[in-house]
């Protein structure tokens, strides 16, 4: 069982939290932490740190993963957008385990089998293990369709055009 955590190399992305989740998980074979500029070697064999990778390589790794782990510690209204990597994972049928990030919490209400949320490291590890034993890929088509309908290129372009039109009025 493989999980991937993706985040820019800033403290608020929770790389250390992700590493600790990887240590506590009972079902995880390997956790790949992507996004560290200077990878530190952790003395835990199931947790691997990788430098920032090109987007196409990131998507290849994610497509082979059993779950995306998001461990950021943003709170409340600090961040008002859904992480793109979450949408990319869902579009590939990869379930998401996350801290309660803005946007992710709303997705959990829509797709409780694909998006799971927990706050503490032990809770995240438990939810990660539960997700790893569930076969969610067989029901991924509904999630994929929702992502493309809501967040596909045409819809995003239309929203941006509407914003520009509002500004120009």
N, C-alpha and C positions, 0 to 999 in steps of 0.2 A: 504494500500500500504506500502510495507516494503522495505527499502534500507539498504545495509550493506556497511560499510567502513572498510577496513582491512589494517593495517599497523603496522610495528614494532614501539615500543614506542620511536621514535625520532622526534624532532621538524619538520624535513623536510617532514614527512609523512602527515602533514596537518590535524591532528585531530581537532584542533580549527576551521580551515576552514570548515571542514565537519560538525561540530556542528552548525556553523553559516548558512550553506546551509540548514541543517535540520530545523532550526528556520524559515528561509524565505520561505521554500517550502509550497505551498498551498494544495498540493495533498497527501503529505506524511503522513502516519499514524504513522510510527515509523522508526527511524534511529538507527541502532546498530553500535556503534563504537567498533571495535575489535582490541585489541593490546596494551592496556594501562596496564603497570605493576601495577600502583597504580591508580585505577579509581578515578576520581574526580566526585563529585556529581554536575551535572549541574542542575540548577533550571528550566529545560525545560522538560516537561513530554514526549515529543515525541523522545527525544534523550537519548539513553541508552548506557552507557559505560560498556564494558566487558573486563576482563583480557585476556591475551593470552590464546587461547584454542588449544587443540590438532587438528591436521590437519583434521582428519575425522569429528570431530564436526564442525569445520569451514565450511567444504564442505556441511554438512547437513544444516547449517544455510543459506549458500549461495544458496543452491538448493531451499529453500523455499522463497527466496527473489525475488522481482520484478526488482531490479536493483542493480548493484555494483557501488559504488561511490568511485572513486580514486581521492584524493585531494593533492597529493604530490606537492612540489614546486621545484623539480629538474629543472634545466634549460639547454637548449642546449645540448651539447655533454657530460655533466657530467655523465649521465647514458646511457649505450649503449645497454641495454637489455629490452625486453618487460616483464613487471611484470607477473609472473606465475599466480597470482590470476586472472588476466584479461583473460588469456587463459582458466583457469578452469571455470570461469563464462561463457564464450562464449561456451565452450563445453557442459555446462548444459543448454544453451539457455537463459541465464540471460544477458540482455543488460548491457552496461557499459557507465557511464557518468564519464568523467575524465578531469583533467587539461591536458594541452598539453604535456604529457610525451612521451619520445622517444618510438617508437614502437606503442604506442596507436594512435598517429596521422596517422601513416601509415595504421593501421587497419581501421580508420575512412574512409579513401579513398576507401577501399575495401567493407566495410559493414556500410554505412552511417546510416542505420536504427537501427543497433545494437550498434554502438560505436559512441558516441557523445562527443564533446570536447568543453570546455569553460574555460575562464581564471579567471574571477572574481567571487566572492561569489554570487552576484545577477544573473549573467549569468548562473552559475552552478545550482542555484535553479530553474531558468526558464527552463533550458534544462532537469533537473531532472523531473520537473512537466510534460513536454512534453513527456518524455520517459515513465512516469508512466501511461499516458492515451493511449499510443500506444499498440496495441496487437502484440508484436514482437515475442512472443513464437511460434506462428503458422508457422513462416518462419525460425525457428532455425536450421532445418536439414542441410541447405547449409553451415551455419556458423560452425556447429559441424564437418561436413565432412572436411572443410578447416582446422580447428584446428588439427584434427587427421592426416590429410595428411601432414601438414607442421610441426607440433610440437609433433607428436606422439612419443612414446618411441623408436620405431625402427628408425625413422628419427633422433632423438636426439642422439641415440647411434651411428648411422652411422657418424654423424657430428663429434662426439667426437673421434671416431676411425680415421677419416681422419686427425684431428688435431694432434693426436699422431703419425700417420704415417709421416706427414709433419715434425714434430719435430725430428723424428728418422733418417731422410734422411741426 
